[in-house]
Amino acid sequence: MKAFIFSSFGSPSVLKMQEVSRPVPGEKEVLVKVMATTVTSADCRLRARNMPRGFRFLSGLIFGFKKPRKPILGSEMAGVVTETGSKVTRFRKGDAVFGMDGMNLGCYAEYKLIREDAAIVLKPESLTFEEAASLPFGALTAINFFRRGKLKSGEHVLVNGASGSVGTAAVQIAVNSGAVVTAVCSSANRALVQSLGSDHVIDYTTEDFTRNGQTYDMIVDTAGTAPYSRSGSSLKPDGRLLLVLASLPDTLSSYASVLFNKNKLVAGPATEKHEDLEYLTGLVERELYKPVIDRIYSFEELPEAHAYTDSGRKRGNVVIILSQRTKTDGIKF
């Protein structure tokens, strides 16, 4: 099978298409023919070994220091089950599925091996493979952080970095939870975040949300620019700061700061559960959640897609198709 391999850390040019052996499923695994995958900011950070400050050594222990330990990137995909292990009960050959395999990676290939109890579920018929592939990374991150932060209906939530993959998901999940949502983004992305249901929009190029006197029950920082030292004064008593992306020093200083008040900090990696994907599927089927797709590239164009994601201009998701392109009805630009 064809797969994109990287044997050294660096720019998108380190990604090379090669022929590799097709994996064989174990007794509780399924083999999925990948129809679509994505390029996330996490994929790009791993490729370049460009981690938030303080996490470079830890990432090296997991993913390698001088040479990648996991040479096939890609954490989310949508496709068709082609083989199942002898003890698999959740899926059958021919099932259309989508899901995420987190740090196991391996989705930049024509076939992906994944455990049946991983974050993988049946694809809704209403979604194309491109749309389904764009869902897990952002949505599962948002759902996990909101659960740990104990989001309640009626609370006021601010999403910093609202136009990215996690940001667009956080806006929609918060709206569907009954929250009043303020989205922070550039003016170019105002229409996008409004279309997702945000109640208020702040253009960070003209207004600093930490200095406008407004306070929130929850602040979600997906951009890594709102540590507690900057945004703590914008939290209500008992407010929660969700650091989806932050350096280790900012994370540690934020933890130290909340020790002296009633605020709570939520940080650390999100976990992926197929139950959360089932919840997301329900929202999609009730038309309460929209796939947000910025650009679609062919498999051969994967390095170009990485370069675009590196540019910081990505809105929502960048999708890679490995099959003939199908009609996409999600939001795209």
C-alpha positions in Angstrom: 0.0 0.0 0.0 1.0 3.6 -0.4 1.8 5.8 2.6 3.5 9.0 3.4 6.6 8.4 5.5 8.9 10.8 7.2 12.3 9.6 8.3 13.5 12.9 9.8 11.9 15.9 11.5 11.6 19.1 9.5 9.6 21.0 6.8 6.8 19.4 4.8 9.4 18.3 2.3 10.4 15.4 4.7 7.1 13.7 3.8 7.7 11.1 1.1 5.2 8.7 -0.5 6.4 5.1 -0.3 5.2 1.5 -0.7 4.8 -0.2 2.6 3.3 -3.5 3.7 -0.4 -3.6 4.4 -1.1 -4.4 8.0 -3.0 -7.5 9.1 -5.7 -7.1 11.8 -5.3 -8.9 15.1 -8.3 -10.6 16.8 -9.8 -7.3 18.1 -8.7 -5.0 15.3 -10.2 -3.8 12.0 -8.5 -2.8 8.8 -9.9 0.3 7.2 -9.4 1.4 3.6 -8.8 5.1 4.2 -10.9 7.3 2.0 -10.1 10.6 3.6 -7.8 11.9 6.4 -6.7 15.4 7.6 -3.8 17.6 8.3 -4.1 18.9 11.9 -1.9 21.4 13.7 -0.8 18.5 15.9 0.4 16.6 12.8 2.5 19.6 11.8 4.0 20.0 15.2 5.0 16.4 15.3 6.4 16.5 11.8 8.6 19.5 12.6 9.1 18.5 16.3 7.8 22.0 17.1 6.3 21.5 20.5 5.0 24.1 22.9 7.8 25.4 25.1 8.7 22.8 27.8 7.1 19.8 26.0 9.9 19.1 23.5 11.7 16.6 25.8 8.5 14.7 26.7 7.5 14.5 23.0 10.9 13.2 22.2 10.4 10.3 24.7 7.2 9.3 22.9 7.9 10.2 19.3 11.7 10.2 19.0 14.5 12.7 19.4 16.6 12.4 16.3 14.4 10.1 14.2 10.6 9.6 14.2 9.5 6.5 16.1 6.2 6.6 14.3 7.0 7.4 10.6 3.4 7.6 9.4 1.5 10.6 10.7 -2.2 11.3 10.6 -4.6 10.9 13.6 -8.1 10.9 12.1 -9.7 9.2 9.1 -12.9 8.0 7.4 -13.1 4.9 5.3 -14.5 1.4 4.7 -13.8 -1.7 6.8 -12.1 -4.3 4.6 -11.1 -6.9 7.2 -12.0 -7.7 10.8 -10.3 -9.7 13.5 -11.8 -12.9 14.7 -13.2 -11.4 17.9 -14.5 -8.1 16.5 -18.2 -7.6 17.2 -18.8 -3.8 16.6 -18.0 -3.8 12.9 -18.4 -5.8 9.7 -16.7 -5.9 6.4 -18.1 -3.1 4.2 -19.0 -0.8 7.1 -18.4 2.9 6.4 -16.6 4.3 9.5 -14.8 7.3 10.8 -12.6 7.9 13.8 -9.4 8.9 15.5 -6.4 6.9 16.8 -4.7 9.6 18.7 -1.0 9.1 19.4 -1.0 5.8 17.4 -1.2 7.9 14.2 -0.9 6.0 10.9 -3.7 7.6 8.9 -1.5 8.9 6.1 -1.8 5.5 4.4 -4.2 3.7 2.1 -5.1 1.3 5.0 -5.3 2.0 8.7 -5.3 -0.7 11.4 -7.3 0.3 14.5 -8.7 -1.5 17.6 -12.5 -1.9 17.5 -12.7 -0.3 21.0 -10.9 2.9 19.9 -12.6 6.1 18.9 -14.2 4.7 15.8 -17.9 4.6 14.9 -20.2 4.1 11.9 -20.3 7.1 9.5 -23.6 8.8 9.1 -25.1 8.4 5.7 -25.6 12.1 5.4 -21.8 12.8 5.5 -19.3 12.3 2.8 -16.0 10.7 3.8 -14.3 14.1 3.6 -16.7 15.6 6.0 -16.6 12.7 8.4 -12.8 12.7 8.5 -12.8 16.4 9.5 -14.9 15.7 12.7 -12.9 13.7 15.4 -9.8 15.8 16.2 -11.5 19.1 17.0 -14.8 17.7 18.4 -13.3 15.1 20.7 -10.9 17.6 22.1 -13.7 20.1 22.8 -16.0 17.5 24.3 -13.3 16.2 26.6 -12.2 19.6 27.8 -15.8 20.7 28.4 -16.5 17.6 30.3 -13.5 18.1 32.6 -14.5 21.8 33.0 -18.1 20.8 33.8 -19.8 23.1 31.3 -23.3 24.0 32.3 -26.3 25.3 30.3 -26.6 29.1 30.5 -23.0 29.7 31.3 -21.0 32.4 29.4 -18.1 30.8 27.5 -15.3 32.6 25.6 -13.5 30.6 22.9 -10.1 32.1 22.0 -8.9 30.9 18.6 -12.5 30.2 17.5 -11.8 29.6 13.8 -9.5 26.6 13.9 -10.3 22.9 14.1 -10.7 22.8 17.9 -12.2 26.4 18.0 -15.0 25.8 15.5 -15.8 22.5 17.3 -15.7 24.2 20.7 -18.1 26.9 19.6 -20.6 24.4 18.3 -20.4 22.0 21.3 -20.8 25.0 23.7 -23.8 26.3 21.7 -25.4 22.8 21.8 -24.8 22.7 25.5 -26.9 25.8 26.0 -24.0 28.2 26.7 -23.8 31.8 25.6 -20.7 31.9 23.4 -18.2 34.6 22.6 -15.8 33.8 19.8 -12.4 35.5 19.5 -11.0 35.5 16.0 -9.9 37.9 13.2 -12.4 39.9 11.3 -11.9 37.7 8.3 -13.5 34.8 10.2 -16.4 36.7 11.8 -19.0 35.3 9.4 -17.7 31.7 9.9 -18.0 31.7 13.7 -21.3 33.5 13.6 -22.7 30.8 11.2 -21.7 28.3 13.9 -24.0 29.9 16.5 -21.7 32.2 18.5 -23.6 35.0 20.2 -20.8 37.5 20.2 -17.6 37.9 18.2 -14.4 39.8 19.3 -11.9 40.7 16.7 -8.6 40.2 18.4 -6.8 42.6 16.0 -8.8 45.5 17.4 -9.9 44.5 20.9 -8.2 42.7 23.7 -10.9 40.6 25.5 -8.8 40.6 28.7 -9.2 44.4 28.9 -12.8 45.0 28.0 -14.2 44.4 31.5 -16.3 41.4 30.5 -16.1 38.2 32.6 -16.9 34.6 31.7 -17.7 31.3 33.5 -15.3 29.5 31.1 -12.5 30.6 28.8 -11.3 28.0 26.2 -7.8 28.8 24.9 -7.2 26.9 21.7 -4.5 29.3 20.5 -2.0 29.2 23.3 -2.2 33.0 23.8 -4.4 33.3 26.9 -2.7 31.8 30.0 -4.0 32.6 33.4 -1.6 35.4 33.8 -3.3 37.2 31.0 -6.9 36.0 31.1 -7.5 35.2 34.8 -9.0 38.6 35.4 -11.7 37.8 32.8 -12.9 34.8 34.8 -15.9 35.0 37.1 -15.5 33.6 40.6 -15.5 29.8 40.3 -14.7 30.3 36.6 -12.6 27.8 34.7 -9.8 28.2 32.2 -9.4 25.4 29.7 -5.8 25.4 28.3 -6.1 23.3 25.1 -2.8 24.6 23.9 -0.2 26.1 26.2 3.5 26.0 27.0 4.7 24.1 30.0 5.7 27.3 31.9 2.3 28.9 31.2 0.5 25.7 32.3 2.6 25.5 35.6 2.2 29.2 36.3 -1.5 28.9 35.7 -1.8 26.0 38.1 0.1 28.0 40.7 -2.2 31.0 40.2 -5.5 29.2 40.7 -4.3 27.8 44.0 -4.9 31.2 45.5 -8.4 31.7 44.2 -11.6 29.8 43.4 -10.9 29.4 39.7 -10.1 26.1 38.1 -7.6 25.1 35.5 -8.1 22.3 33.0 -5.0 21.3 30.9 -3.3 18.2 29.6 -4.1 16.0 26.6 -7.6 15.0 25.7 -8.7 11.4 25.6 -10.7 9.9 22.7 -13.7 7.7 23.3 -16.1 6.1 20.8 -19.0 7.1 23.1 -18.1 10.8 22.4 -18.1 10.1 18.7 -21.5 8.6 19.0 -22.7 11.8 20.8 -21.2 13.8 18.0 -22.8 11.7 15.4 -26.2 12.4 17.0 -25.6 16.1 16.8 -24.7 15.8 13.1 -27.7 13.7 12.3 -30.0 16.3 13.9 -28.2 19.0 11.9 -26.8 20.6 15.1 -23.2 20.3 14.2 -21.5 21.2 10.8 -18.3 19.9 9.4 -16.0 22.9 8.7 -13.7 22.4 5.8 -11.2 25.0 4.6 -9.4 23.1 1.8 -9.3 19.7 0.2 -6.1 18.2 -1.2 -5.4 15.0 -3.0 -3.2 12.4 -1.3 -0.3 13.3 -3.6 -0.6 16.9 -2.4 -0.2 16.1 1.3 3.1 18.0 1.7 1.4 21.1 0.2 -1.4 20.7 2.7 1.1 20.6 5.5 2.7 23.8 4.2 -0.7 25.5 4.1 -1.5 24.4 7.7 2.0 25.7 8.7 1.0 29.1 7.4 -1.5 29.6 10.2 -4.2 30.6 7.8 -6.2 27.4 8.2 -9.9 27.8 9.1 -11.5 24.7 10.4 -10.0 21.6 8.8 -7.7 20.7 5.9 -8.8 17.4 4.4 -6.8 14.9 2.3 -8.7 12.5 0.0 -7.3 9.1 -1.0 -10.2 8.2 -3.3 -12.2 9.9 -6.1 -13.5 13.2 -4.7 -17.1 13.2 -3.6 -19.5 16.0 -3.2 -18.9 18.0 0.0 -21.8 19.9 1.6 -20.0 21.1 4.7 -18.8 24.7 5.2 -15.8 25.3 3.0 -13.9 28.2 1.6 
